[in-house]
Amino acid sequence: MTNAARSLKLVFCGTPQFAVPTFGALLAAGHAIALVVSQPDRPVGRDRQIAPTPVKQAALAAGLQVTQPEKIRNNQEFREQLEAIAPDAIVVVAYGRIIPPWMLALPRLGCINLHASLLPKYRGAAPIQWAIAMGDAFTGNTTMLLEEGLDTGPILLQQTLEIAPDQTAADLFPVLADAGAPLVVETLAGLADETIQPQPQNHEGATFAPLLNREDGRMDFVARSATELYNRWRGFQPWPGAFTALHGKKLIVHRMAVVHENFAEQLGVAASGSVRIENHRLFVGCAGDTWLEFLEVQLEGKKRLDAAQFLHGNPLAADARLG
């Protein structure tokens, strides 16, 4: 890295654990982080205790100044604070707020964002989850210059990573976070010495990754095949997971597997939502004459159990259906 890049004055905006590796990499690269901006502390966990954000914790451990404005668009005090700093660049990683125009225009190198997808694919709040849920074999990270549109800014650098067949979103988050950290450092160096030229996105190829909601976890055995449902379960870990209904009660599926074709043929026609019990194993019919095996489940108000334990305490009739 050049001396010019090493001495950049930065403002870092980030909130969750995903942003912490990039924060650490910027410090290790010798950049001067004049201010860390994070969302306000929120209640976390079952006891709903107020806790500092992971980025705030990292910043305080490094002895850096932290601010946590509730709003930033029309926050004059916050604006004056950033203008007084006059940063070379503002680095934004999973901050969780839309960056207003005045802030976009402030730094000479722009506002640089790390986005966990291969833009223009999966613009939006949940790119890691939707890449897995859609069954993609590859994903990656993109650094880009922020502009007023949602993840529409010019691309700076990209890296591609493979998604393993059984990898969940919870598995992939730290992998992408760690891989993206040096990419941001490299991006800043390239902008500082003018070896990176921003490239416009192909907006016609854009897809979207909206914020998840609880209903995304509901299993639709009529419309989706076993593989599709399995991919959605992988993508929606740890939340909203995957669930269905049994006799009017919510049934959470903690672990599942797609039944391979040869064994699926032995099970016969897979009526959507139908249940088949074989040797204390629980199989469920899905669209396209495919089958899922439920390995670990939890009935509403009950303990989490493997399939054999569940069936022992909850014998199912031959005509039982889920959904």
N, C-alpha and C positions, 0 to 999 in steps of 0.2 A: 504494500500500500504506500502511496506517496505521502510525503509530509503534509501536503495540503489537505489530503483526505483525512489523515490521522488527526488533524487539529480542528475538524468541523465542530461548530457549535450547534447542538441539537436540542429540540424539544421532543420528548418521547411520550406518545399517547397509547396506552394499552390498559387492559383490565384483567383478563383471566390468565391462567397458567400458560396457555398457548403463547402468550406474548413474552414470557419471562426469558426463554432462551435468546431471543433477539436482543432484549435489553442487556443481558449479560455479555453477548457477543460485541455489542457496540462499546461497552465499557472496556472490554478486553482489547479492542482494536485501538483504544486510545482516544476515542471521541469524548468531547466535553458535553455531557448532558446537563444543560442548565436548569431544566425543569422537567418533572415527570407529571403527566396528567392522567388521572384514572377516574373511573366512575365512583360515586359515593359508596361508602361501606354499606353492605346490606345484611339482613339476617340470613344465616346459612344453617344447614343441618336440621335435624328433627327438633332440637331445642330452640331453633331460631335465634341464636346468639348473633349479635352484630360482630362482623369480622372484617378486617381490612382485606382489600383485594390482593391477589397474589402479586401483581405488579407493584402495588404500594408496599407490600412487605419487602420485596426485593430492593426497592428504591430506598426505603428507610435503612435497610441493612447496609446499603452502600453509602449512607450518609447524604443522600440527595434530597432536594426540596420536592415536595409533592403537593399538588393541588387537586381537588376533587369537586369541581363545579357541578351543580345539579343541571344547569343549562349553559350552553356556550354560544348559541347563535347571537343573542342580543345582550350578552354579558359584557358590559363596558369595562368593568374592573379586570376581568380575565383578558380582554382584548389589549388593554393597556399594559398588562403584565407581559404578554407575549411580544408586543411591539417594543417594549423596553429591552427585552432580551435580544431581539433582532436575530433569530436563529438562521443558520445557513440552510437547514432543512428541518422539517417536522416529520418524524417517523411515526406512522400509525399502524398498530398491529392489534386487531381485535379490540379496539377501544369501545365500540358499541354506541357511538354517537355519529351523526352526520356532520361532517366538517363544513362549516359555513364558508361562504365566498371570501369574506375578509381574511380568514385564516388560510385558505388555499393560496391567496395572493401574497401572503406575508414573506415566506422564506425565498431566498434567491434561487435555490435548487428545487423548490417545490415541496409538496407534501407527498412523501413516499409511503406507499402502503404494501404490506405483505398480505396476499390473499391466497388461501389454501385451495386453489384449483388452477386448471390450465385455461385461463381466460381466453376467449369470451365464454367458455363453458362454466356453468354454475356460478353465475353472479348471484349475490345475495348472502343471507345470514348463515346458511347451513351447508356450505359446499362439500365438506368432508362427509357429512351424513348422507347427502343425496347422491354423491358419486358412488358410494357403496350400495345404497338402496336401489340404484338403477342398474346394478350389476357390472359396473365398469371394471376393467382389468388394470387401468392406469389412472393416476391422478397426478398432482404435483403442486408446486408453488409458483406464484407469479408476483413479481414486484412491478408496481405501476405508479404513475403519477396520478394522484387523485384529482378529480374534477367534480363538477356539481352532479353529474349523473351517477346512478348506482353502479359502481364497479365498471364504469365505461371508459376510464382514463387510458392513456397510452401505455403500452407494455414496455418495461425496461429489461428485465431478465426473466427467464422461466427455467424450471427444472422438472423433470418427469420422474415419478416414483411408481413402482408396481404395487397393486393392491392384491395381497394374497387371497386365495379363494375363501378362507375361513376367517379373514381379518375383520374385526368389528371397528366401528367408528372410534370406540374408546381405545382400541389398540393403535389406530392410525393417527390420532391427534398428536401424541408426543413425537411420533416419527416425523410428521410434517413440520412440527414446531422446531425440532432440532435441525432438520435439513434446511429450513427457511432462514435460520439465524445467519449463517455465513453468506447466504444469498443477498440479504439486506446489506451486509458489510461490503460485499463486492459491488452492489448497486451504487452505494454512496461513493465508493472509490471511482467508479466509472463515470458518474455524473460530475464529480469534482475535477477529473482530468479530461473530461469531454470525450471519453472513448465509448460511451453508451449513447446511442441515439434513440429516443422514444419512438416506438412504432404504434400506429393507430390500430385499434382492435377491428376485427371483422364483425361488425354489429349484426350482420345477417345470420351469423353462426351462433349467436348468443342463446344460452339456456339459463334457467333460473333455479335457484336453490332457496326457496322461501323458508322462513322461520318455522320450525316444527311446532305442531300442536298435538294435544293428547290423542285426537282421533286418527292421526297418522299411524298410530300403533295398532289400530283395530284390524284384525285379520279378515280379509274378504276371500273366502274359499271359493266363491262362485266366479269371481272376476280374475283371480290371480292363481298362477301355477305354484307348485311347491317351491321351485327355484326362486320365483319372484317374492314369495312370502319370506323365504329364508334370507334373501338379500335385504329385504326391508328390515327384518329383525336385526341383521348385522349392522345395518346403517343407523338404526334407531337405538343404539346402545350408548349411554345407559338410559336414555329417555327419548321417546315414550315407550320404548321396548316393543313387545308384541303381546296382544291379548285378544281373547274371544269371550264367548259366554257359554256357560253350561247350566242348563236348568234355571236360567234367569240370573245366574251369578257370574261375576267376572272371573275369568280364568287367565292368569298370567302365564305365559310360556317363557321360562328362563333359559331353556336350552332346547334346541331342535336340530333335526338333520333331514336332508332330502333323501328319500328312499330311491336307491338306484334302480335303473330300468328293469333289470332281471328280476329283482325281488318284487318290484311294483307289479309285474305281470302275475306273480304268484298271488298277490293280494286281490287281484281282479279289478273290476270296474270301480273307479274312485268317485262315487257320488259326492258332490261338494258338501263338505262339513260332516260327512258320515264318519263314524268311528269304527275301527277294526281293532280287536284285541287278539294278539298272537303271542303266546308264551310270556305273558305278563308285560308285553310291550304295547304301546299305545300309538296307533296310526290314524291319520286323519286325511280324508280325501280332499283334493284340491282341483282347481280347473285344469283342463287339458288331460284328464285321466292320470293325474300325478298324485303322489302320496308324500306326506310329511310324517316323520316320527317325532313325537313329543318326548323328550328325554327327562325334562325337569319342569314341573308346573307348580302353581300355587293358586288354590281356590280362594276366592274372596274371604278374608277373615281367618284364613288357615295358614299353616306352616308351608314352607317351600319343601317339596318332596320329589324324589325321582319317580319315574312313571310306575314302577312296580309297587312302591309304597302307596302312591296315590290310588292306584286301582284296588289295592287291598282294602283301603278305607272308604273308597267310593266306587263300588261295583257299577259298571255301566251296562245298560240294556243293549241288546243287539241292534236296536233301531235308534240308539242315541245319536244326536246331532249337535254340532257346535255352531255357534254364531247367532 
